[in-house]
Amino acid sequence: MAHLGSGAQAPVLSRLALRSEPDFSTLRGVLTLEKFSFGVGDRFGHQAGAQLAAFQKLAAQGVRVVPVWNKSNREHTFIGSEPRSVREAATAAVEAAGWRHPWHVDADHIRLETVERFLPCSDFFTIDVADSIAKPPAPDAVQGFLSRHPELVGTVKIVGIDTPFQTTAGEVSRVASKYLLAVQDAGRIFRHIAASKGGPGGFIAEVSMDETDLPQTPPELLVILAALADEGVRVQTIAPKFTGRFNKGVDYVGDLVQFEKEFNDDLAVIAHAVGRYGLPAGLKLSVHSGSDKFSLYPVIRRALGRTGAGLHVKTAGTTWLEELIGLAEAGGEGLRLAQELYATALEHVEELCGPYASVIDIDRAKLPPAAEVARWTGRQYADALRHIPSLPAFNPHFRQLLHVSFKLAAKAGSRYTDLLKANAGVVGRNVTENLYDRHLRPLFLGP
């Protein structure tokens, strides 16, 4: 089993290099995100311990990846939970497991109008400015940016990219016009958080631009990073939109060769921007995966091994699906509820899929009838839902519909959560195995 970074061209991630590090919140007053971090969702607040067990298994193999529990304002609204519940669940899991390494709680996809409720309990903030992309900035903002950055016009050579960027003032102006307002919004949100967190070093800031229609090219990413530096945003991870489809709960759909080039070019752009614009030395790419982009893991792993770069991955929704799988395998009332939730999802497919229309591809003709699912065994239900594409029973359409139907479990209330408690063993086993076997191990340890 080859660990990440093995090989002549890449730094070896030894056990010594990955030993416990100081708590950066007390080091020079600056909270710094560790080299490798992985965002996990726990929508109902019952699986933090099972999730942490996967990180412990990875650490036992010599690679430490820092868990980041994330939950968005939209998810809290759907479920009726409060942001403090995420920190409480994570704290309990960390204390119970004796986890001695860093961990974080992410206020996921926040904006200025939603950030306030997260301030007391989060130390990681994903600043989402996708809604401001392509909206015009102030008339003089673009010209001011061009005046500050003549180096972006003409031939731009970046170490790690074979062909230099060739740009004109018009092209840089077009990109700046598209992204400057979004960057300015990020700055306003960043400063608002900093005012509550003891300054810009008191929290981890991610800037997210992935929930938009078109991907950002590497030259566009360079303009965005220069603008973030101008705005004084101490960004530690940036989540661009990549080429291809990042649908909820299923694998990547797109050209892997193109993705690999884009990902590697983005890494080179980030390294260049850190040196040129004084951005944080640990700035890294963030991949908002939509969950389960298994075919990208070898690509990403090669890039990290070659460059020694860090990485943040966010994969949120699979835990709720593993809960369903566990309940189905438990049989009895757990299986009955899982079957009922699917039947209700099928009745409300338009309502449930509407908010996620741009990130799901469901062929309704391939959704099994509710009456058929009602006759399934727990094994049949689990095999249809568990994301193992090589299994003949796996149904990505069934999986995507249930992925976006978590609010139905919230409506079931204590009936659902009581079943999670009653079947904690089988549910937790599925959560841990999914996170370790299908995510952490292939990405950080290899096949």
C-alpha positions in Angstrom: 0.0 0.0 0.0 1.6 3.2 -1.2 1.1 6.2 1.1 0.5 9.6 -0.3 3.7 11.4 -1.3 5.7 8.2 -1.9 8.0 8.2 -4.9 11.1 10.0 -6.0 9.5 13.3 -7.0 7.3 13.8 -3.9 7.9 14.4 -0.2 7.2 11.3 1.9 4.4 11.8 4.5 6.0 9.9 7.3 4.5 9.2 10.7 7.1 11.7 12.0 6.0 14.4 9.7 2.4 13.9 10.6 2.7 13.7 14.4 0.6 15.8 16.6 1.2 19.5 16.0 0.5 22.4 18.3 -2.9 24.0 18.6 -2.5 26.8 16.1 -5.2 28.8 17.8 -2.6 29.6 20.5 0.4 29.9 18.1 1.0 33.6 17.4 -2.7 34.2 17.7 -3.3 32.7 14.2 -5.6 29.7 13.5 -4.1 27.9 10.6 -5.8 25.0 8.7 -3.6 21.9 8.6 -2.2 20.6 5.3 -4.9 17.9 4.8 -8.4 18.4 5.9 -11.7 16.7 5.1 -15.1 18.2 5.6 -17.9 15.8 6.7 -21.6 16.5 7.2 -23.7 15.0 10.0 -27.1 16.3 9.3 -28.9 14.8 12.3 -26.0 15.1 14.8 -25.6 11.4 15.6 -22.6 10.2 13.7 -19.7 12.4 14.7 -18.2 9.5 16.7 -18.5 7.1 13.8 -17.0 9.7 11.4 -14.1 10.4 13.7 -13.4 6.6 13.9 -12.5 6.8 10.2 -10.0 9.5 10.8 -8.5 7.5 13.6 -8.1 4.5 11.3 -6.3 6.7 8.8 -4.0 8.2 11.5 -3.2 4.6 12.6 -1.9 4.1 9.0 0.5 7.1 9.4 -1.5 9.9 7.7 -3.3 12.5 9.7 -6.2 14.3 8.1 -8.1 16.8 10.1 -11.9 16.4 10.4 -14.0 19.5 9.7 -17.7 19.1 10.6 -19.7 21.3 8.2 -23.4 22.2 8.0 -25.0 25.0 6.0 -27.7 27.5 7.0 -30.0 25.8 4.6 -29.5 22.4 6.2 -30.1 23.8 9.6 -33.3 25.5 8.3 -34.6 22.3 6.7 -33.8 20.2 9.8 -34.7 22.7 12.5 -31.3 22.5 14.2 -29.0 25.2 15.5 -25.3 25.7 14.6 -24.2 25.1 18.2 -25.4 21.5 17.8 -22.6 20.7 15.4 -19.9 21.8 17.8 -21.6 20.0 20.7 -21.7 16.7 18.7 -18.1 17.1 17.5 -16.8 18.0 21.0 -18.5 15.0 22.5 -17.0 12.7 19.8 -13.5 14.2 20.2 -13.6 13.8 24.0 -15.0 10.3 23.9 -12.4 9.1 21.4 -9.5 10.9 23.0 -8.6 12.6 19.6 -5.6 14.7 20.4 -5.2 16.4 17.0 -6.9 19.6 15.5 -10.5 19.6 14.4 -12.8 22.3 13.2 -16.5 23.2 12.7 -17.4 24.9 9.4 -20.2 27.4 9.0 -20.8 26.1 5.5 -21.9 28.4 2.6 -22.6 31.5 4.7 -23.3 35.0 3.5 -23.5 38.3 5.5 -27.2 37.8 6.2 -26.7 34.2 7.6 -23.3 34.3 9.3 -24.4 35.8 12.7 -25.8 32.6 14.2 -22.6 30.7 13.4 -20.2 33.2 15.0 -20.2 31.8 18.6 -19.7 28.1 17.6 -17.6 27.9 14.3 -13.9 28.4 13.7 -14.1 27.7 10.0 -16.2 29.8 7.7 -17.0 28.9 4.1 -17.8 32.3 2.6 -20.1 31.8 -0.4 -20.1 34.6 -2.9 -21.4 32.7 -6.0 -24.6 34.9 -6.1 -22.4 38.0 -6.7 -20.5 36.6 -9.6 -21.1 38.5 -12.9 -22.8 41.4 -11.1 -21.2 44.7 -12.0 -18.8 46.3 -9.4 -18.5 50.1 -9.0 -17.6 51.8 -12.2 -14.0 52.7 -11.2 -13.3 49.3 -9.4 -12.1 47.5 -12.6 -9.8 50.3 -13.7 -8.4 50.5 -10.2 -7.7 46.8 -10.3 -5.9 47.0 -13.6 -3.8 49.9 -12.4 -2.7 47.8 -9.4 -1.9 44.7 -11.4 -0.1 45.4 -14.7 1.7 42.1 -14.2 -1.5 40.3 -15.1 -1.5 41.7 -18.7 0.7 40.2 -21.3 2.8 37.1 -20.9 2.3 35.5 -17.4 4.8 32.8 -16.6 3.9 30.4 -13.8 6.1 27.6 -12.5 4.4 24.3 -13.1 2.4 25.4 -16.2 4.2 24.7 -19.5 2.5 27.4 -21.6 2.5 30.9 -20.2 -0.8 32.7 -20.0 -1.2 35.3 -22.8 -3.6 38.0 -21.7 -4.8 41.4 -22.8 -6.0 44.3 -20.8 -9.4 43.7 -22.2 -9.4 40.1 -21.0 -8.3 41.0 -17.5 -10.9 43.7 -17.4 -13.6 41.2 -18.4 -12.6 38.8 -15.7 -12.3 41.5 -13.1 -15.7 42.8 -14.0 -17.2 39.3 -13.5 -15.6 38.6 -10.1 -14.7 41.9 -8.3 -18.0 42.4 -6.7 -18.0 38.8 -5.4 -14.5 39.3 -4.0 -15.6 42.6 -2.4 -18.5 40.7 -0.8 -16.1 38.2 0.5 -14.1 41.0 2.1 -17.1 42.4 3.8 -18.1 39.1 5.2 -14.5 38.3 6.2 -14.1 41.6 8.1 -17.5 41.0 9.9 -16.3 37.6 11.1 -12.9 39.0 12.1 -14.6 41.7 14.3 -16.1 38.8 16.3 -13.2 36.5 16.3 -10.4 38.7 17.7 -9.0 39.7 14.3 -8.3 38.0 10.9 -6.1 35.3 12.5 -8.9 34.1 14.8 -10.6 31.8 12.3 -10.2 29.8 9.0 -11.6 31.4 5.9 -12.6 29.6 2.8 -14.0 31.4 -0.2 -16.4 29.4 -2.3 -17.3 30.1 -5.9 -18.3 26.6 -6.9 -22.1 27.0 -6.9 -22.3 28.9 -10.2 -23.0 28.0 -13.8 -19.5 28.1 -15.4 -16.1 26.9 -14.1 -13.3 29.3 -13.3 -10.3 28.8 -15.5 -6.8 28.9 -14.0 -6.2 32.5 -15.5 -9.4 33.6 -13.9 -8.4 32.0 -10.6 -5.2 34.1 -10.7 -7.3 37.3 -11.0 -9.6 36.2 -8.2 -6.6 35.5 -5.9 -5.0 38.9 -6.7 -8.3 40.6 -5.9 -8.7 38.7 -2.6 -5.2 39.8 -1.6 -6.2 43.4 -2.4 -9.3 43.0 -0.3 -7.2 41.8 2.7 -9.0 38.4 2.9 -6.8 35.9 4.7 -8.1 33.1 2.6 -6.7 29.6 3.6 -8.7 27.5 1.1 -10.5 28.4 -2.1 -13.2 26.3 -3.8 -13.6 27.1 -7.5 -16.0 25.5 -9.8 -14.2 22.8 -11.8 -15.1 21.5 -15.2 -17.5 18.6 -15.3 -20.6 17.6 -13.4 -20.4 17.4 -9.6 -23.8 15.8 -8.9 -25.0 15.1 -5.5 -24.1 11.7 -4.1 -22.7 10.1 -7.3 -19.4 10.0 -9.1 -17.9 12.7 -11.3 -19.2 13.0 -14.8 -16.7 14.6 -17.2 -13.3 14.4 -18.9 -10.8 13.2 -16.4 -7.8 14.3 -18.5 -9.2 17.8 -18.7 -9.9 17.8 -14.9 -6.3 16.7 -14.2 -4.8 19.5 -16.2 -7.1 22.0 -14.7 -6.5 20.8 -11.1 -2.7 20.8 -11.6 -2.8 24.3 -13.2 -4.9 25.6 -10.3 -2.3 24.2 -7.8 0.4 26.1 -9.8 -1.6 29.3 -9.8 -2.2 29.1 -6.1 1.6 28.6 -5.4 2.3 31.6 -7.6 -0.3 33.8 -6.0 1.0 33.0 -2.5 4.5 34.1 -3.4 3.4 37.1 -5.5 0.6 38.5 -3.4 1.4 37.5 0.1 -1.5 35.2 0.6 -1.3 32.6 3.5 1.5 30.1 2.9 -0.8 27.2 3.5 -3.5 28.3 0.9 -4.9 25.2 -0.7 -7.5 24.1 -3.2 -10.9 23.0 -1.8 -12.9 20.4 -3.7 -16.6 20.7 -3.0 -17.4 17.3 -4.2 -21.1 17.0 -3.9 -20.1 13.7 -2.3 -18.4 10.6 -3.7 -16.3 11.8 -6.6 -14.3 8.5 -6.5 -12.9 8.7 -10.0 -11.2 12.0 -9.1 -9.3 10.6 -6.1 -6.4 9.0 -8.1 -6.1 12.3 -10.1 -5.9 14.4 -7.0 -3.6 12.0 -5.2 -1.1 12.1 -8.1 -1.1 15.9 -8.1 -0.6 16.1 -4.3 2.2 13.5 -4.5 3.9 15.4 -7.3 3.6 18.9 -5.8 3.5 18.4 -2.0 0.4 20.6 -2.0 -2.3 20.5 0.7 -6.0 19.8 0.1 -9.4 20.4 1.6 -12.3 18.1 0.5 -15.9 18.7 1.4 -18.3 15.8 1.1 -21.4 16.3 3.2 -24.4 14.2 2.3 -23.3 10.6 2.3 -23.6 10.2 6.1 -27.4 10.5 5.9 -27.5 7.9 3.2 -25.3 5.6 5.3 -27.8 6.0 8.1 -30.6 4.9 5.8 -28.4 1.9 4.7 -27.9 0.9 8.3 -31.6 1.2 9.2 -32.4 -1.0 6.2 -29.9 -3.6 7.1 -31.2 -3.6 10.7 -34.6 -4.7 9.3 -37.9 -4.4 11.2 -39.0 -0.9 12.0 -35.7 0.6 10.5 -36.4 -1.0 7.1 -40.0 0.0 7.2 -39.1 3.6 7.8 -36.5 3.6 5.0 -39.1 2.2 2.6 -41.7 4.8 3.7 -39.2 7.6 3.3 -38.6 6.5 -0.3 -42.3 6.3 -1.0 -42.8 9.8 0.3 -39.8 11.1 -1.7 -41.3 9.6 -4.9 -44.6 11.4 -4.2 -42.8 14.7 -3.7 -40.0 14.4 -6.3 -40.6 17.8 -7.9 -40.5 19.6 -4.6 -37.4 17.8 -3.3 -35.4 18.0 -6.5 -36.2 21.6 -7.3 -33.5 23.2 -5.1 -30.9 20.8 -6.5 -31.9 20.7 -10.1 -28.4 21.9 -11.3 -26.6 19.1 -9.4 -28.7 16.0 -9.9 -29.4 14.0 -13.0 -32.3 11.6 -12.2 -34.0 9.5 -14.9 -37.4 9.0 -13.3 -38.1 6.0 -15.5 -35.3 4.2 -13.5 -36.7 5.0 -10.1 -38.3 1.8 -8.8 -42.0 2.0 -7.8 -42.7 2.4 -4.2 -44.7 -0.8 -4.1 -41.6 -2.7 -5.3 -39.3 -1.1 -2.7 -41.8 -2.0 0.0 -41.2 -5.6 -0.8 -37.4 -5.3 -0.7 -35.3 -6.9 2.0 -32.9 -4.8 3.9 -30.1 -6.2 1.8 -31.8 -5.2 -1.5 -32.4 -1.7 -0.2 -28.8 -1.3 1.0 -27.4 -2.7 -2.3 -29.5 -0.3 -4.4 -28.4 2.7 -2.2 -24.8 2.0 -1.3 -22.4 3.7 -3.7 -20.6 0.7 -5.1 -21.1 1.1 -8.9 -19.8 -2.4 -9.6 -22.8 -3.9 -7.8 -25.5 -4.8 -10.3 -28.2 -3.7 -7.8 -26.7 -0.2 -7.4 -29.2 2.5 -8.6 -27.7 6.0 -8.9 -31.2 7.5 -9.6 -32.6 6.0 -6.4 -29.5 7.2 -4.5 -29.7 10.8 -5.9 -33.4 11.1 -5.0 -32.8 9.9 -1.4 -29.7 12.2 -1.1 -31.9 15.3 -1.5 -34.7 13.9 0.6 -33.1 14.3 4.1 -35.8 16.8 5.1 -38.3 13.9 5.1 -36.3 12.2 7.9 -36.3 15.5 9.7 -40.1 15.6 9.5 -40.2 12.0 10.9 -38.6 13.6 14.0 -38.0 11.3 17.0 -39.2 8.2 15.1 -36.1 8.6 12.9 -33.6 9.7 15.6 -34.8 7.0 18.0 -34.2 4.4 15.4 -30.7 5.8 14.8 -30.0 5.4 18.6 -31.6 1.9 18.7 -29.5 0.7 15.8 -26.3 2.8 16.5 -24.0 -0.2 16.0 -25.0 -1.1 12.4 -25.5 2.5 11.4 -22.2 3.6 12.8 -20.4 0.7 11.1 -21.7 1.8 7.7 -20.7 5.5 8.4 -17.2 4.6 9.4 -16.6 2.0 6.6 -18.0 4.4 3.9 -15.8 7.3 5.0 -12.6 5.3 5.5 -12.9 2.7 2.7 -14.4 4.8 -0.1 -12.9 8.2 0.7 -10.0 8.6 3.1 -8.1 5.4 2.2 -8.1 5.7 -1.6 -7.4 9.4 -1.5 -4.6 9.5 1.1 -3.2 5.9 1.1 -3.9 4.7 -2.4 -5.2 1.4 -3.7 
